[in-house]
Amino acid sequence: MTIELPEGYKPSPKEDYMSPMHLEYFRQKLLSWRAELLQESENTISHLKEENWQEPDINDRASLETDAALELRTRDRYRKLVNKIDSALSRVADGTYGYCDDTGEEIGLFRLEARPIATLTVEAQEKHERLEKQRRDD
């Protein structure tokens, strides 16, 4: 079943939470974000292949290698983010998207708009972070 979203559609709290329109909106948002990250990764790979790694000046070479390492770390973060996006798309497909993994409560449109890969409500996330901090401090 394909859902056509009206031009400029944004989910509204007046609609049923995670209605088919909401799910389609977030599905499209996630797919667009995923495509953007993959395109940037392809651009990085292309750029690294074209780079002249035989800089005669040792300082230039060191600077080039530092830049490349930073770029690769960023792309690794993107790779992890793509995995989270894929997980969110799976939740959209199985109907669990938008609900907290811990409590089963609604995550909320505002939070999902800001962080479409969110799996916890703000409260559950804060609790999780407090517990994590306590474990680090022990």
C-alpha positions in Angstrom: 0.0 0.0 0.0 1.6 3.3 -1.2 0.6 6.5 0.6 0.9 9.8 -1.2 1.9 12.5 1.2 0.6 16.0 0.4 3.2 18.6 -0.5 4.9 20.0 2.6 3.2 17.5 4.9 4.3 17.4 8.5 2.9 15.0 11.1 0.4 16.7 13.5 -0.5 15.8 17.1 -4.1 16.2 15.9 -3.8 13.0 13.8 -3.7 9.5 15.3 -0.2 8.8 16.6 1.8 6.8 14.1 -1.0 6.8 11.6 -0.1 5.5 8.1 0.6 9.2 7.1 3.0 9.6 10.1 4.8 6.3 9.3 5.1 7.2 5.6 6.5 10.6 6.5 9.1 9.2 8.8 9.9 6.4 6.3 10.6 8.9 3.6 12.6 11.1 6.0 14.8 8.1 7.0 15.3 7.0 3.4 16.3 10.5 2.4 18.8 10.8 5.3 20.2 7.3 4.5 20.7 8.2 0.8 22.4 11.5 1.8 24.9 9.7 4.2 25.7 7.0 1.6 26.3 9.6 -1.1 28.7 11.5 1.2 30.5 8.2 1.9 30.8 7.5 -1.8 32.2 11.0 -2.3 34.8 10.4 0.4 35.9 7.1 -1.1 36.2 8.8 -4.5 38.1 11.7 -3.1 40.5 9.4 -1.2 41.2 7.4 -4.4 42.0 10.5 -6.3 44.3 12.0 -3.7 48.0 12.2 -4.4 49.5 10.3 -1.4 53.1 10.9 -2.5 53.4 14.5 -1.3 57.2 15.3 -1.3 56.9 17.5 1.8 56.6 15.5 5.0 54.5 18.2 6.6 52.1 18.2 3.7 51.9 14.4 3.7 51.2 14.4 7.5 48.5 17.0 7.1 46.9 15.0 4.3 47.0 11.8 6.3 45.5 13.6 9.3 42.7 14.9 7.2 42.0 11.5 5.7 41.9 9.9 9.1 39.4 12.5 10.3 37.3 11.9 7.2 37.3 8.2 7.7 36.3 8.5 11.4 33.4 10.7 10.3 32.4 8.1 7.7 32.6 5.4 10.3 30.1 7.3 12.4 27.9 7.6 9.3 28.1 3.8 8.8 26.9 3.3 12.4 24.2 5.9 11.8 23.1 4.1 8.6 22.7 0.9 10.7 20.5 2.8 13.1 18.5 4.2 10.2 18.0 0.7 8.9 16.8 -0.4 12.3 14.3 2.5 12.4 13.1 1.6 8.9 12.5 -2.0 10.1 10.5 -0.6 13.0 8.4 1.5 10.6 7.8 -1.7 8.6 6.7 -3.8 11.6 4.6 -1.0 13.2 6.8 -0.5 16.3 8.3 2.8 15.2 7.6 5.7 17.4 7.2 3.7 20.6 9.8 3.5 23.4 11.8 0.3 23.6 11.8 0.4 27.5 8.3 1.6 28.3 6.2 1.1 25.2 5.0 4.7 25.5 4.8 7.1 22.6 8.2 8.8 21.9 6.5 11.8 20.5 6.4 13.6 17.2 8.7 16.5 18.3 11.4 14.1 19.5 11.1 12.0 16.3 11.3 15.0 14.1 14.5 16.1 15.8 16.0 12.5 16.1 14.1 10.1 13.7 16.2 7.2 15.0 15.2 7.6 18.6 14.1 4.4 20.4 13.5 5.9 23.8 11.3 8.6 25.2 13.2 11.6 26.6 12.6 10.4 30.2 13.8 6.8 29.4 16.8 8.2 27.6 17.7 10.4 30.6 17.3 7.4 33.0 19.5 5.3 30.7 22.2 8.0 30.6 22.1 8.4 34.5 22.5 4.7 34.9 25.4 4.7 32.4 27.1 7.6 34.2 26.7 5.8 37.6 28.4 2.7 36.1 31.3 4.8 34.8 31.7 6.5 38.1 31.8 3.2 40.1 
